[in-house]
């Protein structure tokens, strides 16, 4: 066999192998975003349903931008269901970066009543929360799950006419 033909076949095999490895790297699943609760604001109150604006911080641990095209999530407070929601709001979270997304969620009167009862019984200056769900991405139309727990401290209201030192 001619030496140049053999060299050509080896080169073609090498190019094919590099191409296949590149394709497998492109189709690897991105790492799930880290999602934390940064705000909860009451929007409206009806007899049986309340609407809240929830602010979530989305952190992207990947080396590429993460195009979020939808969110489906649930918010638990003190180990009890509180609210859930979906959104088709789009955001692009930069590589190794973060973005805040504001979403609307709904809760029913029973969930809110149970939460107030739990807060009164615990007499704690804060509450534990868990935000879980999935984000639909523009990366191969994948749904990336997330599940994060944390704790938020509630501040005491200032008394009128008092000054607080440093």
Protein Blocks (a to p, Z undefined) as FASTA:
>chain_A
ZZklmmmmmmmmmmmmmmmmmmmmmmpccdddddddfbdcdfbdcfkbccdddddddddf
bfbdcddfbdcddddeehiafbdcddfbdcdddehiacdddddddddfklmmmmmmmmmm
nopabdcdddedddddfehoiacdddddddddddddddehiacdZZ
